[in-house]
Amino acid sequence: MRALTGRMPLRRLGVDLALGLIAALGLPPFGLWIATPVALALLIHRAARTDNAFWPLLAGGLGWFGLSMSWIVEPFLVEPEIYGWMAPFALVLLALGGALFWAVPAGLAARLARGAPRRALAIGAALVLSDWLRGWIFTGLPWSLTGHVWIDTPVAQTAAWTGAIGLSLITLALAVLPSLLRLLPAAAMALALTGGLWAAGLARLAQPLPPDTRTVVRVVQPNAEQRLKWDPEWATAFFQRLLDLSAAPGRRDLVIWPETAVNFLLEDAGPVLPAMAQAAGAPLVMGIQRRDGSRFYNSLVTLNPDATVGVPYDKFHLVPFGEYVPWGDALARVGIGAFAAQQGNGYSAGPGPAIMSAPGVPPFQPLICYEAIFPQHLRELDRRPAWLLQATNDAWFGRFSGPYQHLAQARLRAIESGLPLIRAANTGISAVIGPRGQIRQSLGLGVQGKIDATLPAPLPETSWMAWGGAPAVLLALAALAAALVRRRSG
């Protein structure tokens, strides 16, 4: 093993693994944001002073992704008698894949730089670029970015200018400083940088918001447990919950049900559509599966008060192996289908981002579950919506970390875009989120209930909507180039 790790003592790798675990405490649900730059500073400092930075970064990445992505075991425990054996393999493979996204680019960058300070700078820049790359490659998984640790602090407001990748740049800049400067100057600069960003965030939060719209939105959370959701008897009870909560007294201009709210297809819903429209007493946006020929879609549709159905929105960014299987048409012939899809062998992808409308309600961009973790989809529309809607079923993610991390990313989408976001979650956390990412109202995990809230008004278009993450990526590339170019001139 010592030869395999380039004569790296296992005890040292154990320390690096522990540093990765400590760094992950900055993410929800822990929220100890200061742990992340401190632990990453130690990890980068140690990696920059070894002959082969790959192994310490791999160990640190295993700690970071192993803890932060531990919710991945939850879907396999919904039916443990069938899928439970897969859970440990899923966690190990996902953690290892994430760790390789750290170790390969950052380890290579460190090898090309000369001297520990330059290697540290190269590692930090490569980790920022790794965070960015994870949002795109292999269909993308921008979960557990190093910048996500700031969501509960005023520093998160920086995302209105830089996006989530800009927050990663901040995290790694703080982590690299101790390797570039002596301890006292590094601490002073880190304090000044954090304090300045904190103050800028507080100033943005203190700015007055535009008056709320006059639209009252009712968000329904039926709390349908995933293990019971598709049981015919329980499905009837959950459907009645949806109707009762929708019909409760109170003004509402729009009613929202979560992702795959019902256990029947849209094509089979005809007999109950009038009852649904009557219970809502207003336009209803609901998550439902639908069929088109031999293909099935995870969709959102608007049900009008006269029980007519609007144009469906079909989820287009699907979860690999969860909602579809690569080469699915071929594998379906041998009985291999997607994990989460309840119809067919998996879902087909919709055409792409869209704007939905409902009578008397400002137009909105729908995001079904997983789609809300991809900020780039907010910049792919021809016109700007008035708000964002995330319909999700976080019952798949358990109750420990997954739902909290998913909510945090939804809040970042609001900050980045300057748009309010309404979140309808099957078992929680449903929320009304203002255009600066602040939670106005929410329903916690495992709660059956509804939210009646006035729809917040949008802010003017943010700088991030115009430029995206390009400035942060270019800064990271410049830092990487500086670390490598100086090697030749040294």
N, C-alpha and C positions, 0 to 999 in steps of 0.2 A: 504493500500500500504506500510505503514511503516513496518508492520509485514512481508509482503511478502519480503521486501528487508533486512530483518534482522535488523530492526530499523535504516536503512541507510537513512538519510534525502534526499529527492528528489533533494534539492538544491546541495548537494554534488555530486549526480549522474549527474546532469546537468553540473557541472564543469568537471567531468571525460569524459562526452560525448564531451565537447568542446576540451579537450586535445587530444582526438582521432582525431577530425576534424583537429586540428592544426598539429598533427603529419603527417596526410595524405598530407599536403602541400609539403612534401619532395618528393613526387612521381610526375612523369610527369602528366599533362603539367606544373605544377607549378615549380618543381625543387628546392624548398627551403630546401635543404638537412639538414641544421642545425636545422630546426624546428623539425625534427623527433626525434633525440636523446634527445633534450631538453624537448619536450612535453612528450615523453615516460618516461624520468627520473622523471618528476613530477607525472605522472600517477602511475608508479611503486612505488614511494615513498609514495604516498597516499594510494595505495592498501596494501602495506606492513604494514601499521600502522592501519589497521582496523581488526576487528575480523573475517570478512568474505570478502576476496579479490575477490570473484566471481563477486559481483555486480559492483564494480568500473571497473573491467576488462571487464565485459559485456558492460557497458556503453561506455568505451573507444573503445572497438572493434566495437560497432555500429557506432561511429563517424568515425573510420578509414576506415572500409569497406563501410559504407554508402556513403562517399565522393569518395573514390578511385574506387569503383565499380559502380558508378552512371551511367556509360555508358550502364549498362544492360537494361535500359529502351528503348534504341534506337531500337533494333530489333522489339519491339512491336509497334513502331510508324511508321514503314515502311508502314503498312496497318492499321492505327489507328482505322478505322471504324470496323475492325474485332478484332484486338488484343489489342487495346489501353487500354482497361479496365484492362488488366493483368499487365501493366507496374509498377504501385505502389506496387502491391503484389510481383512482381519479385524482386524489389529493397529491400523491407523490409525483405523478406525471405532470400535473399542472404546475406544481411548485418547481419541479425540475425545468420545465419549459420556460417559466418566467425567469428562473435563475440563469439560464443560458442566455436570455436576452440581456442580462447584466454582464455576464462573464465573458461572452465572446467579443462584443464590440469594445467594452472597456478594457478587457485584458489585452486585446490587440493594440488598442491605442496606447496603453501603458508600455507595451513592448517597444513601440516606435519612438517613444520619448526618452530623453536622456535626463537623468537626475530625478530625485524623488519629488521636488516641487512641480516640475513639468509633468511627471507621470500622474501626480494627483490632479492637476488641471485637466489632463487628457482624460482621466477616468471620469471626473465630474461632468465634463462636456459630453462624453460618450453616453453616460447614463441619462442625461437630458434627451439626447437624440434617440436613445432606446425607448424612453417613455413615449416620444412622438411616433416612432416607428411601430410600436405595439398597437397604435390606433388604426393602422392601415394594413399591415402585412397579414396574410392568411385570413382575410376578412376582418381582422382587427379584434383586439381585446384590451381597450384602454382602461382597465380596472386596476386599482391599487397603484396609481401613479404617485410618485413621491410628492407631487404638488397637492394631492388631495388632503394632506394633513392640515391645511390652512382653512378648511371650509367653515369652521366655527369661530374663526378670528376675523378681525377687520381686514387682515392681509388678503383675504379671499376676494375683496373688491378689486384687486389688481387684475383679476380675470376679465373685467370689462375692457381692459386695454390689451392684455396679453394672452387670455385664454388659460386653460388648465396647464398647458405646456410652459407658459410663463411662470406659473406657480412652481412647477418642477425646477425651472431655472433658478428661482429664488432659493428653493430648498438646497439644491446642489451647490450654489454659490456659497451659501453659509457653511456647508459641509467641507468645502475645499479651502476656505480661508485659513484654518489653522495649519495646513500644510504649506501655504504660500508665505505666511508671515509668522513672526514669533508670537507666542501665546497672548501676550498682553495687547499688542496692536491688532491681532486677529479678533480677540474678544471685543475690543473697542469698535472695530469696523462692523462686526456682526451685530453688535448692539445698535449701532447707528443705522445700519441698513434695515434691521427689523423694526426699530422705532420709527424710522421715516415711513416705511410702508404701512405700519400700523396707524400712524397719524393720518396718512393719505386715505386709508380705508375709513377711518372714523369721520373724516371730513366728507367723504362721499355719502356715507350713511346719514350724515346730519343734513344733507341737502333735502329740501322739501320735495315730496312726491306729488305728481299730478293727482287731482281728485279721482276717486274710484269711478268706474263706470256705474251705470244704473242696473246692470245685469246681475241678477241673483242666481248663483249656481248651487245646485244641490248635489253633493258627492255621496254616493251610497257605498257603504262598506259592509257586505253581508257576512263576512268572517266564515267563509266556506273552507273548512280544513281540506287540504289537498288529498289526504288519504280517503276522504269521504265524498269529495267533490263530484265524482262521476258515478257514485252508487245511486241507482235509480230512486230509491226511497229518500235518501238524503238530498238528492238533487231537487226533488219536489219541494222539500222543506226550505232549501236555500233559495229556490225561485220565489217561494212565498215571502221570504224575508225581503228580497229585492222589491217585490210589489208593495209590501207593507211600509217599508222605509221610504219608498218613492211617494206613496200616497199620504204620508204623514202631513198634518196641518202645517201651513206656512207657505209664504210666497216663494216661488221658484220660476225662473225663466228658462232654465235648462237643467235636466237631470242627467247625471253621468253614472254609468255602471262600469265596473272594471273589466280587465281583459278576460276573454272567454267566460263571461258572466253566467252563461246558461249552458246546459248540457245537450242542447239540440242545435241542429244546423239552421242557418237562416232560411234555407229552402223548405224546411219543415215547420217553420214558426207561424205560418199563416193563421191557424186557429187561435193562437194566444196573442197575436199582435194587438187586437183591439183592447184586451185586458191590460196589456203593458202600457199602451198609449193612455188609457183611462187612468191607471194608477199614477203615471208620471204627471199628468195634468199640464204638460209642457213638452217641448221637444226632448227626446231622449237619445243620448249617445251611448251605445253599448258595445262591449266586446263580444263577438260571436264568431264561430267558425262558419265558413260557407264552402259550397262546392260549385265548381264550374267544370262540367264534364267529368273527367277522371282526376282532376286536381282539386286540392283543398287549400284553403287560405285561412290565416289567422287575421281577423278583420275587425274594423270598427264601422258601425253604420249608424245613421241618424234615423230614428223613428219619429215621424211627424205626428202632431196631435190627431190627424185624421187616419192614423194607422198605416200610412204609406211610408215606404222605405226610401231613403236617399241613396246617392251613389256611395258604394262602400269604399273604404280605404283598406288596402291589404298590406300587411306588414311585409317589408321588403328586405330588411336586414335581419336575417334569421340566425338562430343559434346553431352552429355546426354540431351535428350529432344529437342535439336536443330537439330542434324543430325540423331539421332536414339532415339527410345523410349525403355527403358528397358521392357523386355517381349513384344517386338514389334509385333512378329508374332501373339500373342494372342490378343493384343489390336487392331491390324489392323482389326480384324474381326468385331469390333464394331465402326470402323471409326476413331480411334485415330492414328494419324501419327506424324512424326517429323516436327518441326517448319520450318527448313531451307531447307529441302530436296525438290527439285522441281519435283522429279519423285518417284513414288511408295509411300510407307508409311514411308520411311526412308532409310538411307544408310546401307549397310553391311560393316563390317570392313575388311580391307585388311590383309595380313599375317604378316606384321610387317615392321621394318626399312629395307631399301634396298639402294643399290647404282644404280644410273642410268648412262647411257652413251649416247653420241651422236657423230656422226662422226667428228673426228678431235678436240674434246673438252675433257678436263680432266674430269674424272669421278666425280660425285657429289652425295651428299645425299639429296633427296627431303624431304621437310617438308611442308605439306599443312596446312596453317593457324594455327589453334589451336595447332598443333603438335610441333610448335617451342617454346612453353612455357615449354616444358618438357625436361630438360637437360639430363635426363637419356637415352633418345633415341639416343643421340650422341655416347654413349658408348656401344651400343648393336650390333655393326657391327663387322664382322670378319676381315675386312680390313679398312684402313683409306681412305676416299675420299679426293679429292683435294680442294673441296669447298662445301658450303652448299647453297641450293636454297629454299627459302620460297616463295611459291605462295599463295596469300591470297586475301580475299575480305573483307577489313576492312570497306566497306560501311555499314555493319551491325552495326558498333560500333559508328556511328555518327561522329562528328567533334570536340568534346570537349576534352575528355581524352583518350578514348579507343584506337584509332590508335597510339597515342604517347606512351602509355604504352606498346602496342604490339611491336612497333618498339624498345623500350628500351630493352625488353626481347630478341629480335632477336640479338641486339648488344651484350648482355651478352653471348649468345650462341657462338658468334664469339670469344669473349675473352676466354671463358672456353676451347674451342677446339683448338684455334690457327688457325682457318680456316676462310678464307673470306666468306662472306655471301651476296648473291644477293637476293634482295627482290622485287618481282613483285606484286604490289597491285592494285586492280581494280580502286579504287578512290584515292589511295595514303595511306600511304607514301611509294613510291617505292624508293629503295636505293641500292647503292653499298657500302658495309661495309667491311673495312679492317680487317685483322686477330687480331687486337687489339681493335676492336669495334668502330673504328672511321668512321664516315660517309664521304665518298669521294665525292659522288654525290647523289642527291636525287630529287624527284618530290613531291611537297607538296600536301596537300589535295585539292580535287576538280580541279585538273589540268589535262588536256589532253595533252599527250606528250610522249616522249621516252627518254631514257638514252642510249648513246653509251659510253661504258667504257671498258678499259682493265681489264681483270680479275686479281685481285691481287694474288700473290703467297702465299701458306700456310707457317706458321711457324713450327718449330719442335713441336712434340707432347708435350702438356702441362702436368704439374703434375696432374692437375685435371682429365685429360683423363685417367691417370693411377690409381688414387685413388678415384676419384669422391668426393662426399661430406662427406665421412666417417670420415676424421680427424676432421672436424667441428662438426659433430654430436657427436663424442666421447668426444670432449672437452665440449660440452654442457651437456652431460651425466655426465661427471666428476664434472662439476660445480654443477649440481643438486645433485649428491651424496654427495658432500662436504657440501652443505646446509643442507641436511637431516641427514648425519652421525654425524655432529657436534652437532646436537640436542641431540643425545643420550649421547654423551660424556660431554655435558654441564650440 
